[in-house]
Amino acid sequence: MSTPSPIHVIGGGLAGSEAAWQIARTGVPVILHEMRGVPGVKTDAHQTDGLAELVCSNSFRSDDWEYNAVGLLHAEMRRLDSVIMACGDAHQVPAGGALAVDREGFSAAVTARLEAHPLITVVREEIAGLPPADWDSVIVATGPLTSPALADAILELTGEESLSFFDAIAPIVHADTINFDIAWRQSRYDKGGPGGDAAAYVNCPMARDQYEAFIDALLSGPKTEFKAWENVPYFDGCLPIEVMAERGRETLRHGPMKPVGLTDPRNPTVKPHAIVQLRQDNALGTLFNMVGFQTKLKHGAQAEVFRMIPGLESAQFARLGGLHRNTFLNSPKLLDRQLRMKAMPRLRFAGQVTGVEGYVESAAMGLVTGRLAAAERLGAPIEVPPADTALGALVEHITGGHMDGAKFQPMNVNYGLLPPLEAPRIDEDGRRIPPRDRGRARKRLMSLRALASLDRWSGGGAARAAAQVVNP
């Protein structure tokens, strides 16, 4: 039997890495093109040339498959042999109920697995413009930081205007500069995560006067501004803290600085007015990132303002926050159900550029496009996962699930994207479920339905043919 011709994947981020892995495991060769590593070529946010580099947070968010939609997405991807989830699990760091990873170890592991696979060839080059015409199957997984030449070529092909939004990066603090005479370790509500650690976060408490002074400093501090981008919106799931503060002085207390579910062990009877949390960022536990503290404060002001936080008065920063622009397609108009560009079907798209938001969601679209492209190459076409799965719900959203006439915007996975179910009134043991618990029970029911549906889809004839594993 002759070897199939290769599929080309452009972009070695989370989506591109996952797509390449899924293609290769079916026995189809793949060429992965990554511009990072080419002398003089870089992006606004990446710092290394490693595959699947995490440029913002190190968190894959909740790992609770029963009651959280992103946790459900984790579970679905694990069942489909996701390389991103496998390497994430292998390099997790304590994060309460979330799955957070050592970003350097994670990227190194993904890079090693892909480079070691006999059917994956990693080529360090920039694809400037549309891929060559003889590349008959291409996955564009260049992410929100697509090179200008390729982005312009795609926009010219589609006739669309660029759709963009701001994205921001949170600072990272050296752990040994945190003052643990003030700060303490505890996860919110003492909830343990994948690693079983119920004290995974560092908490810095604020009294009312400290909080008010901090808000004043945030609002008055010098900000990075981009006049050419002044009409570009922010993505609500990754707002800079200054933008949240501008929406109201109490906004941060009801967002990343909410003081609920935590007790200061040195003053257990007094509830802090606000709390700043830091989450472990590497396996050694030497670095912690400031949760929800994406910022556009100028670098010179960041250290001064953030050292106003009790416990961080002597903090040293391994990385300061920043701001960059993301770009995404008008996917409902431009892509078909197989995530192919209607104007040029040899091109598929994956990752954030399609209009999903978040690390796991981006990798999930790489997983889906990789399987679709491989199945097409093998002559065993498959449909996308069912709409009642988290994977299928994301595809549904980006290919037409939004309201007609509404402006298409990036979306994290959430239960609102899945077909609804009526909240159960009786549990599995025949006991009545209190009304306050029925919404939670409904989520679990939707998760169980999703996993059963995914198993049927992945076990189907054509899907099974497209998922035959070739061990490297």
N, C-alpha and C positions, 0 to 999 in steps of 0.2 A: 504494500500500500504506500503510495507516494505521500511525502510530507506536505501538508497544506502550506500555501504561501503565507508569509507573515502578516500579522496585523500590526499597524503602527500606533503607538500611544505617545502623544505629545504632552509632556509634563510629568515630573516625578514626584509630585506631592502625594497627599493621602489618596485622592481619587485615582490618579494615574498609576500609583504603585499597586493599589488594589485591583484595578482593571488588568494590569499586566499579569498579576498573579493568577487571577481567575481565568484568563485566556490560556496561560501556559499549562495550568493543571488539566486542561482538556486535551492536551497534545498538540495545540496549535502554537507555532513559534510567534514570538512577539518582539518587536524592537521598541524600546522605551527611549524616547528622546528627551533629554533634560538640559536646559541651557545653563543652569548653575554649574560651575566648574569650568566654563569657557572663560578664558582671560578677558577681563574688562566687561563681562556681562553679569549683572546682578539685578535684584529687585529692591523695592523700597523696604522690605520687611525681613527677608531671610538673612541669616548670618553665616550659614555653612553651605556646603554643596551636597549634604547628605539627603537621601531620599526621605520623603515623608517627614520633613522638618516641621515641628510645631512652632508657629511664629507668634502666637498670642498666648493664651492660657495653656497649661499642661493637663487640663481636665477634659475627659470625655463625658463628664456630667454623670447623672445618676445611673447606677448599675442595677436598679430595682426593676426587674422585668415584669413583675406583677402589677405594679401601680404607677409606673412612670413610662412614658412613651419612648424616651431615648434609651432607657434600660431595656425595653422590648426590642428596640432596634439592635442593641448589643446582642441580645439573645438570638435574633434572627440571623445576624451576620456570623455569629459563632457556628450556627448550624450549617452554614454554607461555606465553611473553611476560610473565613476571612483572615488574611495575613495581618491586617491592621489590628484586629481584635486579638489575634494570637500573640503578636508582639507587645500589644498594650497590656495584656494579662501577664506576660512574662516580665514586664518592667514596671509594674504598678508601684506606686508609693502611697502611704497612708493618706486618705482623703474622706474619712467618714463614710457616708453612703454613696460617694461618687467613685468613679474609676479615674484616677489621675496617674500619670506616668512620669518616669524619669525621661525628660525629653531627649537627652543625648543618647542614652542607652536604647530608647525606643527607635530613634532614627537609625542608629547603627545596626540594630537588629533587622529592621526592614531592608536596609541597604544590603546587608550580608545575605539575607535569604533570597532576594531578587538576583543579586549578582552571581549567586551560587547555582541558580536554576539553569540547567542546560538549554532550555528553550527561550530564555530571556537574554536579550542583548541590550545593554545599556550604552547609549551613545550620547556623549556630551556635546551638544550642538544646539544652536538656536534655529528654530524654524521661522524664518522671516517671511511672512506672507503665507498664502494658502499652500498646503502640502502638494508635492508633485502629483501630476495627473495619474501616474501609474501606481500610486498608492491607493488601491481600490477599497481598503477598509482602514479607517483612521478614527481613533478616539482622541478628541481634543479635551484634555484634562489639565489645562494650564492654570486653572483657578482664577481668583479675582485679580491676580497680578500678571495677567497675560501680557506678553511683550507687545509694545505698541504696534510693531509691524504686522504681527499676526492679528491683533485686535482690529486694526484698521481694515485689513483684508476681509475679515469676517463681516464687519459692519458694512463694507462696500457691497459684499455679496448679498446681504440681506436687505439693504436699503434702510436699515434701522438706525436710529440715533443710539448712542451709548447710554446705557442705564447704569448709574453708579451710586454708591453710598460710601460714607466714611466708615472706617473700622479703626479701632484703637487698641493699644497694647498696654497691659498693666506692668508696673515695676516689679522687680525681683530683689529681695533683701537677703543679705548674708545672715544666716541664722545666729551666728555667734555675736552679732551686734544687736540682737533683740534683748531688751531688758526684762528678764523673767522675774524680777522682783515686782513687776507690775502686770505683765502679760501672763497668761496661763493656757494650758492645753485642754481643749474640750471640743468635741463635735456637738453641733446643735442637737439638743434633746438626747445627747449621749448615743447617737445612732452610729452603729458600727457599719463599715463598708465591706468591699470585697476582701480586704485583708483582715477584717475583724477588729480594726482599731477604732474605738469609740472616743479617742482623744487625739484626733488627727489634725485639728486646726489650732493655730495660735490665736488667742483672743486679746485684743487691746481695748480696754474699757474707756469710755469718755463720760465725764460729767456734763451737765447742761452747758455750763459756761465754756468748757473746752470745745464742745461741739459747735457752739455758736461762733467762737473765734475761728475754728477750722473752716466753717462755711464762709465766713467773711474773707479768709485768706484764699480759698478756692475761687470765689467770685471775683476778687480783685487781682489775682495773680496773672502774669502775662501768658497769653495763649498762643499756640501755633495756629496761624490762619493761612488759608490758601485762597486767594482772591479768585483764581481760575476755577475753583470748585465751590464758590459760595452758594450755588443753587443746588448742590448735591446734598441729599438728606442723610441723616444718620440711620443706622439699623438699630431698632429699639432694643434688641437683645444684647447690644454691645455698646451702649451709650457711654461716652466719657463722663466721669463723675461731675465735671463742671457743668455739663449740659443738664444732668439730672438736678444739680443744685439750682440752676437757673429756673427750673420748673417749679420751684418752691423749696423753702428752707427745710421742710420736713421730709422731702422726697427721699433723701439718702437714709433717713431713719426707718423708712418703710421699704427700703431696698437693700443694698449690700451692707448697710450699717445697722440693720435692725437688731435690737438687743434681746430678742426672744429665744427661748430654749437654751439659755446659757446662764451659769451662776458663777460669779467671782468668788473663788474659794477663800480669799482674804477678807471679803466683805459680803457674806452670803445673804444677808438680810436686806441689802440695798441693791436695787436693780439699776445697772448702768443706763444712762440716757441713750447711749449709742455704743456700738462695738464694731471695731475693724477686725476682720479675720484675715489670716494668712494661711496659705495651704502649701504643704511640702512640694517642692518643685523637682527634686532629684533624689535618686536612691540613697545617696549618702546622708541626706537630711541636712545638708549644709546651706541650701537655698530655699527660700519661701517666697511665693508670689502673693501679692496683695489682691484678695478676692474682690472682683467687681470694681477694681480701681483703674480701669482703662482711663487714660488721661491725655489731654492735648496741652497741658501746661508745658511751657518751655522748659528745657532740661535744667537751666540754671535755677528755676523756681521750684522744681519738684522736690529736691532734697529738703529745702527750707520749709516748705508747706507740710510735707509728710512727716517731718521730724516733730511737728506739733502734736502728733498722735502719741498718747501715753504708751510707753514701752518701746517706741521707735525714736526716742529723742537722740540717740547716738547711732541710728541705723546707717549702714553702708550699703550701697545699692550695686548689685551685680549687673543690673540692666535698668535703665529708666524707661518710662512709658513713652509711647509715640502714637502717631496718627498716619494712616495711609488710606488711599482710595481703593475701593473694590469695584469691580465691574461685573455685571451679569447680563445675560441675554433676556430678551422678551420671549421666554421659552414657549408659552402657550401658543404664540403666533408662529414661531420659527421652527419648532421641533415636532416630529410626529410621535406616536405612541412608543416607538422603538428608540426614541431619543436620537433620531437621525435628523439632520437639517433638511427641511423640505426642499430648499433650493439646491442642495447638493447631498443626496442621500449617502454618499460614501463617507461622509463625516458624521460621527456621533459625538455627543458632548457629555461630559461627566463632571461632577464636583460643584463647587460654589458658583462657577460661571453659569450653571443652569438655573440658579435661583433657589438652591437649598442653602441653609445657613448652619454652620457648625462642623466641627471636625468629623464626627461620626456620620452625619448626613452626607457630607462630601464623599467620604470613603464608601458609603452605601451606594451612591450613584455610580461610583467606579465599579463596584461589585456587579451591579445590574448591567451596565453597559458592557463590561467585560464578558459576562455570560451571554448577552445578546449577540455581540459581535462574533464570539467563538462559535455559537450555535449556527449562526448564518454561514460562517466559513465552512463548517462541517456538513452543511446541507440539512440541518435539523433545527429549523427555526423554532423559537419558543416565544411565548407571550411574556410580558412583564409579570412580576409577582402579583397576586390578586390584590385588589384595592382594600381588602380587609386586613392586610398585613401592613406593618410599618413601612417596609420597602415599597410596596405597591402604592400606598397612600402618598408617599413622597413623589413618585412618578406621576400619579394622578394630579397632584397639585401643580407640578411644573409643566404638565402637558395639557392643562385645561380645567383643573379643578377649582380655579378661582372664580369669582363672580363675573359674569359677562359685563364688560364695560368698566370693570374695576382696574385700577392700575396694578400691574403685577409687581409684587414685592417679595424679597427673600423670606423664607419661612423655616423655622426649626420644626422638627417632627413633634407632633402633639396629638392627643386623642381626638381633637376636633377634626383632624384630617381623615379619620377612619369612619366608615359607616356606623351610625349610632346603634346602640343596643338599649333596650329598656332596663333600668336598674332592677336587679333582683330583689325580691322581698323575703325570700327564704334562702338560707345558706345550704351547703352541701350536706349538712347533717339534719336538715329539716327544721332548723331553728329560725325564728323570725329575726330579720336584720333590722336594727333600729334605723329610722329615717336618716339620721346624721351619717350613717355608715354606708348607705346605699350607693352613693356616688363612687366611693372607693371600691365597693364590690363590683360595680359596673365596669370599672377600669380593669379589674382582674379578669372578668369575663371576656372583655374585648381582647386582652392579652392572650388568654387561652385560645380564643377563636383564631387569633392571628397565627399563633404557632402551629395549630392544627392545619390551617389553610396553607401555610408555608410548606409544611411537610408533604401535603398532597401535591403541591406545585413542584417541589424539588424532586419528588419521587415519580413524576409522570414520565411517560415514554420518551418524548423528545427532550425534556429537561434532563432526564437521566443520561441520555446519550451525550448531551452537551456538558455534563458534569463528571465524566469519567476522569479519574485522577491519574495523572502520570507522575509517579514519584521521582523527584530529582535525585 
